[in-house]
Amino acid sequence: MADRGRGRGRGRGGDRGGGPPRGGAPRGGPPSVASAPAGGSGGRGGYRGGGPPSVASSGAGGTGGRGGYRGGGPPSVASTGAIGGRGGPRGGGGGFQRGGRGGGGGGGGGGGGPLVAAAPATGGVNIANSVRAVGEKRPGYGTFGVPVDVIVNCFRADVPTSMIYHYDTILPEDKVLPTKATTDIIRKMQDQNATVFTKRGSYDGRKNLYSSMKYPFGDNAQFEVNDPGRRSPWRVRIQFAAMINPASAERYIQGQMSHDEMILTTLNACNVAIRMQPIQDHPFNARSFFTRNETRDMGRGVELWRGYFQSVRPAIGKMVINVDISSAAFYKSGSLIKLCLEYLGRSPEADPAPFLSATRLDPRTKRDLLKFIRNLNVKTTRGTETRVRGVKDLSEKGADALLFKKDDGGLTSVQAYFSQTTGRQLRYPGLVCVQLSKTAWVPIECCEVTHGQFFRKTLSPDQTKHMVEFSTLRPEERLRNIRNGLQVLRYGNSAYLQDFGINVDANPMTIKGRILPPPTLTYGRNQTIQPRDGQWNMRDKQLYKPEKIVGCAIIIYDRRFRPDQEAHLKKSLFNVTQMLGIQGMPPDPPVVRKDATGSAYWNHLKEAAVLHKSVKGNMPNLIIVVLPDMGEDIYLRIKNAGDIKIGVATQCLRALKCGKGNEQYFVNVCLKINAKLGGINVIPKPDTVRFLTDRAIPTIVIGADVEHPGPGNMTRPSHSAVVGSVDSDASKYVAVSKAQACRREMIDDLADMVAHILRKYMQYRKDVEKNANPVPRRILFYRDGISEGQFKECRDFEVVQIFTACDRVGIPRPKLTFVVVGKRHHIRFFPQPGGNADRSGNAPAGLVVDREITSPVEYDFYLQSHGGLLGTSRSAHYNVLVDENNFMPDDLQRISFSLCHVYARSTRSVSIVPPVYYADTVCGRAKHHYDPDGTFGAPSDSASVSTAAGADQAESFRRAFQPVQGNTGQNMYFQ
């Protein structure tokens, strides 16, 4: 049953300019359809509650369909259903007018780009008024675009119908054991007490056990669990925690109940139940398990396994299981000697004596080898006893020389002891031994690596390449793997799912999506381009606002860079800058050649600048740096010198590429150069994103991100970045970056950082654009890196910080729309066989999905804004936490899609909105903000210290973090 809307639609029409009089419909009456000829205003929607939709066609100069833009807004189609279209911003009429959530507004203004057929309505939002959302409640569904059917890697599943009984399990003496070990203990406990656990409970590996029946032992019980590999039994205590009614989850997915602890527990129980069957037979991590059906050798003792991710998710009117392909690195099982030989780059069949003998293993190699195998589980067998233990250390001496004290007080060697106890001679007595406990040293040849152990250490560049190649599957291949995975998942044969009454469809869902039209892009001299399949060609186009090069010098660090390559570099830069409209590039800039040694690279920049001044008479604003292969250390030092210390734009090029680069290569280089110098490469045509470009109601677009140090590292800080637009077309950005507490996800200094961006925005609009109204009236804030579990914390903390920033700057608080952008999800969309696909086999750029698999309550949508290249494209997931600007879905989706086309250094649309992309890039450049020769210049990602010492060291890092030099910070130095 449809719920009442929250107010009457207030999209104002009128009879100005010769249009028809504004019309309205009574509450619950028939639909109002208004059109507007040139110069006229559209009709006004007036539905409240469950009235039918108001649809308005476009007319030049009319009031927008959401009470939208007067004087030429984009066409708007009101959403349908119980909570109708909302009123919205008025353009040009002075002031932002918020409409109610009744019906849509009148006719949209002209000039909003080509009209696209609206997708057919499939029912409106049916969310009870009493339901609360963590972010914004969904206001409706989008209808703009070309309808398309797509396959999604989600399978419909039943919500459990019977009660779920939740138990706390307290494992032996509160020891923290690996998840695999605890899972085995609980499985044995249920097997050994079959009369009690007549229906097996689903166990999450830590504390929670879920069952479809209440066990007969009352509120708590203790069980002793016999383990053949252990002398004494495990003691497990189980305590009844709660009874869960899954009907609450059913009401939630129908939009009739707010998300609460009961719903979360039901979903957790379902997630645990679906993984119980496969994890009994396969290695697993949090939500994936892996098989050896498909593997790849990564080298150095590591191999890749194909696996399957699965997760139960609530969707609109249904529960679904999201199934995807995953990959993970594993140690090779078998002989420990062979594993060590492979790690050392030797054949596993080679004689180990020259490489693993205690007398030949140098200290550095031994240290690296120990780091590789530390905590690796190995199996040893003595007689009938087999034990599995983790490697703790490597011996200094071989088994023939390593002595220990026997029980009778006498000394013996490890070699002699094993000969006596096993009855056989060691084949390689000179090899090092491994320590498996405080007193147990075992010859390395007696150890077998157990099957299915994850390799969790940092991958080498070559191994990373293997991982990327292995994980990259074309859409049709990925979908085929997912379908085949259901045979491994065995949902239909799982007693755990049957006990819960969960049935899973055998086929992935086919759902409705829409393909949004791309925005028109504007280059120099008002030339326009219409992108196609997420890409376009700049041929015969100049940059929208090319910045002048007032001087350029070149530094070459590669001795092998020949004179003919140098001439090619100079000629190409000169020709391409002229072609793109960038003035000032000299045909023969002065060149400094330096050896790639030493550390005073900032002196090299100064020397090049002084040389330019002696030749040309002025200091350059651009220095081109030619790097050798493997020149990462030089790159870091050059960026620290140019961006942090001196304040000059630097463009680094690899010698191998720039010495023979074609025109397209140098076009890409010059796109970066122009942005670094302060120019603007491209803008969206203003009338396609009127919300952003309306000069009467200025809008600033901001992106933010946080990046954390590597796994297990507590000595380095996390780094945050905030990037904001400064121009009226949301195409030129400035950035600010800071260090903060290690692994702190909320941005501690967000108020100061946003205040900095706001000041830069107002300064640019006032000084450069000569705008008399520089204060932003609206903020569109995109936040990256927030998980769904952190939405509430983010809304409670960061939204307050944004308004605090406005107060500090001394401006009225603008209307804020706060959107979280997620890429770390497993939802994938696939074109129908023979359907609409691009050349890579992916769904076309512009695919938007906001129905069927999105949240039952929250305001979210998936947008695949980029064209496919390799593998299966991943859409971005947009969640709206705050929306004071009252966006209807169509508007926010089109704005986000349009922004994805103005990423400064590309002629392709990108997968996430540029401000978030830029913020991620700025976070990744945090290492440039430390003195390369200082204490914190090149910290190790693998440092391991105590928590307290790590916190102190992280604080030292924060103090050593250097801001960007003032001149550099005015432009997009991070390109």
N, C-alpha and C positions, 0 to 999 in steps of 0.2 A: 504494500500500500504506500502510495506516495506521501511524503511529508510536506508540510507547508513550507514555502519559501520564507525568507526572513524580511522581505520588504518589497515594495513595488519597484518595478523597473523605472529608472529615472533618466534613461537616455533621451535627451531632449531633442525633439524635432522642431518644426516651425514652418512658417510659410514664407520665409525670406527668400529672395532671389527667384521667385516665380514657381517654386515647387508646390506640391500639394499641401493642404493643411495637415498639421500633425494629427495623427490618429491614435486612439488608444482603445483597448478592449477591456471590458470589465473582468473582474476576477473570475477565472474559470470559464470565460467566454470563448468564442471561436478565435482562431489564430488571426493575427493582424499581419498582412503582408504589404509593405510599402516600397515604392520605388521612387527614385528622385532623379529628375532630369538635370541637365547641367545647371549649376548654380542653386539647386534647390536643396531643401533639407528633408531627410527621411522621416518616416513615421516613428512613433514611440511605442515600444512594447509595453504592455501593462499587465502581464500575468503575475499572479501571486499564487503560490501553492502548485497544484498539479496541472495547471493550464497548459495547453499545447504551445509549441515554440513559435516565436516570432522570427521570421526570416526576412532580411532586408537585402535588396540589391543595391548596386553601386551607382552613385551619381556624382559627377564632378562637383566639388565644393560643398557637399552635403555634410550633415552631422554624422559622425561614425555610428556604426551599428550598435555600439555599447554606450550610446551617449557620447560617441567617440570624437574624432577629430573634425572640427569645423575648419573648413578651408582646405580640404584635400586629405582625408585620412584613408587608410587602407580599407578595402571591403571587409565587412565583418558578418559572420553568420552566427546567430545566437545559438547557444546550446539548448538541449532539449531536456524535458522531464520535470521531475518534482521540484528541484531547485533550479530555476531557470537561469537565463543569462543574467550577468550582473551589469549594472551601469558602469561607466568607466570614464577615462580622461577626456575632457573637451580640449580640442586643439584651438589655439588662436583666440579663444573667447575669454582668456584670462582666468586662470584658476582651475584647480582640479576638482571635478565633481564626481563624487562616488555615488553610483546607482545602487539600488537594492538588488536583491537576488531573485526578483520576480522573473520577468521575461527579458528578452534581448531588447536592445535599443532599436533605433530606426535605421535608415539607409546609410551605408558607409560613404565616405567622401571619395572623390575620384582620385586617380593617380596612384592607387595602391598596388599596381602591378596587375598582371592578367588574372582575371577571375578563373578559379578552378572549381570544378564541380564539387559540391559538398558531399561527403560520404553519407550514406543513408543512416538515419538515427536508428539505434537499436535499444532504445529505452533510456530513461534518464537516471540520475543518481537517486538512490533510495536509501539515504542515511538518516536515521532518526535524529530529531532535534536534540535529544538528550545525550547523544554520543559525543564524546570528546576525542579530539585527535592530539597526537603528540606535537605535530606541526599544524599546518592548515588543513581543514576538512575539505575534501574534494568538492569544488563548486559546480562541476559538470564535466562533460566530455568534449573533446575537440571534434570538429566536423570538417574542417578545411583540408583540402587535398584530394588526391585521387585514391579511391578505395582499393585495397589490395588484400588478398589472403596470403598469410605467411604461416609456416610451420614453426612452432616454438618447442624447445627441448623441455617441455613440461608435460607431465602425465597426470590426468585427473585421478584423485584418490578420495575415498570415502572418509568422512569424519567419524571417529569412533562413536558408537552409540551406547555402549555400556560404560559403567563407572570405571575409573582408573584409580588404582590404589598405589600411593606413593610411599616408598620406604627409604629411610636413611640407612646406608651401610657403613659401618665403621670397621675399617680393615686393621689387620694385626698391629696391636700396640701403637696405633696411629702412625705407622711408618709410611713414608711417601714412596710408593713403589711405581714402576713404570705401568702405564695403562694396560699394556699387553699382559703383564703379570697379574694385575688385579682382576682383569677380565677372566683369565684362566682360573683364578681362585674362586670367583663367584660361580663360574660354570661348573667347577668340580663340586662346590657346595650344593648346588641344586641337583646335580647328578647323584651325589651320595645321600641325599635326603629326598628321594623322589616321592615319598608318601606325603611330605609336607608341600613340596613345590610341584604339585600335580600339573600346574600350568607354569611354565618357565617364565620368570620375570626378565624384563629387558633392562640391562645394566649399562650405565654410561661410562664405566671405567674409573669413576672417582667416588661419588657418594650416593648417587640416586639409582634406585631400583624401582621399576614400574611394572605393575601386574594388573591383569584383568580380573583377578580374584583376590579376596582378602584371605591371607594365609591363616591357618588354624592355631598359630602359637600366641595369639593375642597381640598386645602392643609391642612386645620386644622379645627377642630370643638370642641365644648365642650358639654358634655351631663350630665344631672342630672339623677342619678340612684336611684330610690326608693328602700329602703330596709325595710321590715316589722319589723325587729328587731332594727331599728334605727330611732330616731326622725327626723333627717334632712337627705336629700338625699346626696349621694356621688356625687362629681363633678369629672368627668374624661375628660381630654383633649387628643385629638388624633391629631397627626401631620403626614402628609405624609413624608416618609423618602427616599424611592428609589423604582425603578422598576427593578425587577430582571429577567434576561433572563436565564431560566434553560438550554438553549442550551449549556451554558458554562460547566455545569456539565456533559452533554452528551459527549462533546469534551474531558473533563478531563478523564472520565472513558475509553475512546477510546485511551488515550495516546497522544492526539493531543493538549493539553493545560496544562499549569502549574497551580498548585493550587493557587487560589487567593481568595480575599474577596467575589467575586460574587459566587464562588463555595461553599464557606463556608456558605454563607447566604442561598443558595438553600438547602443545606443539613440540616441546622438548621430549615428551614421552613418545610421540610419533616418530621424531627424528631418531631416537634411540632404538625404537622397534625396527625401523627399516634397515638399520645397519647390523642387527644382531646376526642374521644368517650369513652374510658375506664375510664378516670379520672372523668367523670361526675357522675359515679356510685360507684367508689371505692377509698379508701385512696391511696395516691401516694407519691413518692419522685421524685428525679431527672429524672430517666428513667425507674422506675418500678412502678407498682401498685399491690395492694394486695386484696385478697378476703378471706372470711371466709369459703370457700368450704373445706379447709383442714387446721386444726389447731392442736396445741399441747400445753398443759398446762405446763408452765415452773416453776410454783410455785411462791409464794410471789407476787401475783397479776398481773403477766405478762404471756402472751401467745404468741405463735408463729403463724404467718400466712404465708401461701404459696402465692407467688406472681409471676409476670412475668416481666422480663426485656426485653426491646425492643430498638433497635437503628438502624438507617439508616446508612449504610456504603457504600462508593464507592468501587467497586471491578473491576477486569479486565474485561472490556467490558460490565459491568452491574452495576446496583444498587441493593443492597440486604438489607433485614431487618434481623438483628440478634436477635433472640428470645431465651430467656433462662429462667430457673427457678430461682427464688430468694426467700429469706426468710427474715422476719423482726419481731422484737419483738414489741408487742402492750400492752398497759394497758388494763385490762379487763374493759368492760363497765358495767354500772349499778350503784348500790348503792355505794356511796363513803365509807360508813361504812364498807361494805363487802370487798371492796378493801383494806382498811386500816387493817382490821383484817387479811386478807390473807398475807399482807406484814409482819405483826407481827408474822406470823407462826401459826395463829389460824384458826379455822373453820369459814368460812364466815357466818355460821348460829349461831355462838356462841353469847352469851349475850355480847354486847360491853362494858357494864359498867365497868367490872374489868380491861379492857385494854385501853379504850379511855377516861375515866373520867379524868378531869383536875387534880383531887387530886391524881390519881394513875399513871399518865403518867410521868415517871421519865425524867429528862432533856435530857439525852443522847438518849433515845428512841424517845422522841419528836423531837429532832434534826434530827435523821435519818429518821423519818417518814416525816418530812417537806421536807427534801431533795428529798424523793421519789415522793411526790405529788406536789412540787412547779412547778408552771406554767401549771399544769394539768387543762384542760378545764372541767368545771362542769356546769350543767344546773340547774337553779332554776326557779320555777314557783310560781307566786303570782297572783291569780285570773286568768285572761286571758292572762297575760303577762309572756312570757318565755324568759329568758336571759341566754346567755352562756358567762362565764367569767373564767379567769385563777386564780388558787389559789396562793395567795401571802404569807400567813403566817398562823400560828396556834395560837390560843389565849392561854393566861396563865390561864384563868378561864373558867369554864363551862358556858353554856348559861344562867343558873339560877343565876350566880353571875357576869357576864360580863355586866357592865352598860355603857350607852351612853346617850348623851344629845339630847332630842327631839327638834323639831322646836320651841315649846313654852318655852324652857329653862329648863324644868323639866327633871329629870333622870328616866330612866327605864331600866329594864334588857332586854337582847335579847330574853329570854324566854317569857316575858310578851308582848313584841312588836309583836312577831310572833303569839302568841295566839290571840291578838287583831286583827291583820290584816288578818289572815287566818281562824280564827274561829275554830281552833283545838289546842289541847294541845300537846306539845312535848312529845314524848315517852321516850326520854333519855335526860332530861334537864341538867344533870351533865356532858355530853360529851363536849369536846372542840369544838370551833367554827372555821370556816375558814374565812380568810379575802379575799374578792374578789375585793375590791377597797379601796381607802383611808378611806372611811367612812362606808363601808359595811362589817359587820360581820354576817355570816350566820351559823345557827346550822348545824353541819355536817350531821345530818339525813335528811336535806332538800336538799341535793346535789346529783345529778346523774352524773356519769362520762359519757361523750358523746362517741359515737362509733368511732372506728378507729383512736385512738391517738397513734402515735409511741412512744415507750419507747427508748429514746436515751442515757440513762445513762449506766455506766459500768455494764456489766453482772457479776454475781457471778460465781465462778468456776462451780457450779452445773448447773446454767443456761447456761453457755457456752457449757457444755457437751450436754445439750438438743438441743442447736442450731446446734452443729456439727452433732448430730444424725439425726435431722430433715432435715438438708440440704444435707445429704449423700444419694444419690439415685443411684442405679445401672443404667448402661447405657440404657438398654431397658426401664426401668421405667421412667428415665428422658426424653427420647425421646417421650414416650407416653404422659407424662405430657405436653411437649412442643406442640405436635400436638393438644391435647385437649385445650391448651391455646388459640389457634387461634379462637376457638368458643367464648371465652371471649373477645378477642381482637376485633372481629367483623370488620375486615378490609373491607369485602365485603359490609357491611351495613353502613359504615361511610360516611356521607355526606361530611365531610371535605376532605377525600381522593378522593371521586368522583369529587368534585369541582376542585381538583388539577390534576385530570386525572391519579391518581396513582392506578394501579391494582396490586394485590399481589397474587403470586402463592399460592395455598392451600397446597402444599407439600414441605417439605425441600429438598434442593438440594443434588444430588449425584454427587460427584466430584472425580477427580483422585488424588491419593496420591502414595507414594512409601514407601516401608519398607527397611530401610538401614540395611546392615549386621552389626552385632556388631563387635567391634575391638577385636583382640586377646590380652589378658592381660598376663603380665609377673610377676611371683612371684619369690621367692628365688630359687637359683640353676637353673635359667633359665627355670623353669617349667611354662607352659602356660595353660591358661583356655580360653575356648570359651563360653562367656555368652549365655544364652538362655532365651528368654522372659524377659530380663532385670535383670536377677539374675544368680548367680553361687554359687558353694559350694567350700570352701577352704580346704576340707578334704585332708589330706596328703600333704598340701602345707605349705611352710614357707614364712614369709614376705620377700619382695624384699630386704630391707635393715633394718634388725632389729637393734635397738640401745641397747647398754648394760645398764643394771640397775646396777649402782655402789653402791647402797644402798637403802633400802626401810624400812619404818616404818609405823605403822598403828595406827590411832586414832579412838576410838569408842565413839560415843556420845549417843548411845542408851543403856539404862540400861537393856533393855529386851533382848539384843543380847547375847545369851547363849554361853557357852564355846564350845559346839559342832558345833554351827554355825561359831564361830571364827575359829575352826579347819578346817571346810569345806571351808571357805574363803581362808585360807592360802594354803591348799592343791590344790585347784582349780587354784589359781593364779600361783603357782609353776608349776603345770602340763601343763597348757595351754601356759605359756610363753616358756617352754621347747619345746612344740610341734610347736610353731610358730617361733622358732629360736631366741627368746629374751633371752640373757644370763644374769645371775647375780641375778635373783630373789631368795632370800634366802628361804629355806623351812620353816623357823620359824622366821619371822621378829619380832622385838620387838614391843610390843603393849602398848599404853597409853590409859587408859579409863578416860573420862572426863564427867562431867555433862553438859547438854546442857543449861547452864545459863551463865550469865555474858557477857562480850564483848571482852576480851583480847584473841581472838582466835589465833592471830599471835604468842602470847606467847606459845600456845599449840603446834603450828608447831615447834617453836624453841625447846621446851622441847622434842618433839619426835625426832628431829634431834640430839640433844645432847645425848639423851638416846641411839640412834643408834650408835653414835660415841663411847660412853663408852663401848658398847657391841662389835661392829664390827671394831672400829678403824678408821672410816671415816664418813664424813657427807653424808647423803643419797641424791639422786637426784629425789626421788619419795616418796610421802607420800599418803597413802591410807586413806580416811576418810569415816567412816561409819556413816550415818546420820539417825535419826529417821524419821518417817513419819511427814509431815508438818514441815520439817526442812529448809525451804527456807531462813530464816534469817541467820541460821548457814552457809548455802551454800554461801550466798553473802559475809559473813565475811571471810570465808575460802579462797574464790577466791581473795578477796581484799588482804588478807595477802600473799597468795602464789604467785599470778601473779604480784601484784603491789609493795608490800613492801619487800618481802624476795627474790623472784626469784627462787622458787622451784616448780616443777611440782606436782600438786595435782590431785588425782582422787577420786571424791566423789561417793559413792555408797549408795543406799537405803538399810537399814537393812532388810526390808521385802524381797527384791529380792536377795541380795548377800548371805544371809544366807542359801538359798536353790537353788541358780542359777545352771542351767545345763551348759554343755560344751559350747553350742552356746552363752549363755549369757556372759561367761567369754572371749570367743573369741572376741565378740564385745567390751568388756571392754579393752582388750589388744590391739585392733586396735587403740583405743583412746590413750592408754598409750604410744605406740610406736611413734605415731605422736607427742605427747607432748614432748617426750624425744629427738626428732630430727631424728627419723627413717623414712623410706619410706615404706609403706605397699604394694603398687602395682603400676606398671607403664603400660601404653599401649605399646604393642610391637612396637619398634621404626619404623619399616617399614610400619606400618599402619597409622602413623601420621608424615610422613617425614617432613612436614613443621615445626613441633614443635621440632623435634629431630635432625634436620640437624645441626651438630656441626660447620660446616663451615659458616653457616649463623644463628647465635644464635637468638632465639626468646624468649621473655618474655611474659607471659600471666598474665594479671592484671584484677582484679574485683573490683568494687566500689559500694557503696550503702550509702544512707542517711536514718536515722530513725527519726521520729518526735514524740513529746510528744502526750498525749491523746487529744481527741477533746476538744476544748475550753481552753486548758491549755496554757497560755502565759508566765508562770514563769520559765519553764524549757527550756534548749536549745535543738536543734536538734543535732544528733550525726552522724558523717560521718566515714566511714571505707574504707581503700584501702588495698587490699590483692594482693600479687604478687608472682609468682613462682620464685624459685632461682635455681632449678636444670635443667638439660638439658632435662628432661622427663616431665616437667610441672606437677609434682606430689607433690613436697614439696613447701610450701608457708610460707611467713611471712606476718605480718599485722601491720598496724598503724591506730590508731583511734584518733579522735579529736572531741571536742564540738564546735558548731558553732551557728550562729544566729537562733533563733527559727523559724521553718518552712521555712527556706531557703533551697531550693531543690538543687541548684548548690553547689558544694563542694568548699568552700572559700579557703581552704589551700591545694588544690589539687596539686599544684606545689611542695610544700614542702613534701607532703606525697609520691608522685610518685618519687621524688628525693631520699627519704629514701629507697624506695623499690628497685630502680635501684642500689644504693650503696650496698645493701644487696645481690642483684643478682650477681653483679660483684665480690664481696668479696667471695661468695660461689663458684662460678665457678673457681676463681683463687686459693683459699686456699684449697678447698675440692676436687674439680674435677680436679685440676691442669691443667686447660685449659689456653692455651697461648692467647686465643682470647675471653676474658670475656665480651667484650662490646656487648650489644644486637644490632642486625641489624634490627630487626623487633619487633613491639609491637602489640599484639592482646589484645585489651582492651574491656572488657564486663562491661556494666553499667546497674545497676538495678534501678528501681524506678522512671523512667522518663516517663511522659505521652506524648502522641503524640503532644500535644500543646506546649511542652517544648523542642522539638527536636532542633529547630533553636537556642534557647538560649544555649542549651547544646553544640551544635557544635561550636557556636561562642565563648563560654567562656571556657569550659573544655578542648577542643582540644588544644587551645592556651596554657592552663596551663600545659598540658602534654609536649609540646615542650619546654616550659620555664623550666620545671624540667630537661630535657636533657641538656639544656644550662648551668644550675646551676651545674650539675654534671661534665660538661666539656666533653661531648661525642657528636659525630655527631648525628644529629637527625635521629632516626630509621624510617623506613617506618611504618606507623600507620594504623591499621584497628580498627575502633571504632564501637562497636555493642551495641545497647540498647536491654536488655532482659526484656520482659514484661510478668507478670503472671496475672495481674489484668484485664483480658479480659473475654468475655463471649462466645468465639468461642469454641464449643465442637465437637469432631468427634466421630462417632458411626459406628461400623462395619455393613456391610450389613447383613440382616437376613441369617443365615447359612454361613456367610462369615468368614474371617480370624479374629478370636478374641482370646484373652488370657483367662486364667481361671476366671478372674474377669468379663469377658464380654466386656472388653475394646479392642480397637484397639491395636495391638502388639507394644511393645517398638521399637522405630526406625521409627515410622510413620513421614514422612515429607510431607508438603503440601506447594507448592510455586506457585500454579496456581489458577485461577478461583475466589478465595475469598480473595486473597492478594491485595496489593495496585496496582493501575494501573500504577504507575510511580516509587514509591520508591522500594528500594532493601530490601525485607523482606521475611520471611518464618515462618511457624509454625513447631515446632519439638516436638513430643511427645516421649521423650527419656527414659521414665520409664515405667515399667510394672505396671498394675493396682493392687491396694490392696482393697480399699473400695470405693464405689461410682463410679463416672464418672471421668476418668483422665482428667486433664487439661494440654494442651500443653503449651510450652513456645513460645512467639512471639519474633522473632529476627528481629531487624531493623538495617540495616547498614548505619551509618551516614557518615563515612569516610572509604575509602578503597584504601590506597596507595599500598597495597600489591597485588591488582588486583586479588582478589579471584573470581573464577567462583563459581556459587552456589553449585555445587557438592562438591567442596573442603571445603568450609566453613561449609556446613551442616555436612559433615563427621567428620571434626575436632571437631565441637561442640558436636556431638553425642559421639565421642570417649572420650572426656574430661568428659562427664557425667558418665563414668564408673570408674573413678579413684577418687571418693569421699572417703577420707581416712578412714572413720569409718563405711563403709558399704560394703556389698557384693551384693548390688543391684545398678543398675544405678539410678541416681537421675533426678529430673524433670528440673533442670536448671544447667548450667555449674558450677562446683565446686567453681571457684573464686568468683562468685556472691553469691553462697550459703554461702561460708565462710565470705564474707563481711557482709551479712545479720546477720550471727551469731555474728560477732564482734560488730556490732551495737547493737544487743540485749543484749550484755554483758557490755554496757556502764556504767550501775549502779555499776559495780564492781570497776570503776575507781574513786569513791568518798569514802572518809573516812566514814565508816558506823556510826561512833560516832561523826562525825563532823556536822556542820550546814546543809550540803547538802547531808547527808548520806541517808536519807529516805524521799524524798520529796513526797508530795501528788499529784496524778494525777488530783485531782479534785479542785486544788487551783484556786481561781477566784479573780483576782486583776485587777487594771487598766492597760491599755496598757503600759503606761510609767513605772509604778512600775514593771510590768512584764518584760519589757525589761532590767531594771536594775538588777532584780533578775536573769534573764537568763545570763547576763554578769558575775554575781558573780559565777554562776554555771560553766561557761567556765573557769574562773580562778581557780576554785577548782578541775578541772579535772586533774587526775594524770596519767602520762604515764605508760606503762608497764615497769617492771624492765628489765634491759638490757639483762640478761641471758635468761629470759623468752621469750623476743621478738625475739630471734634467731630461735625459733621453733614454732610449731603449737599449742600454748597454748590454743587456742580457741576451741579445740576439746571436 
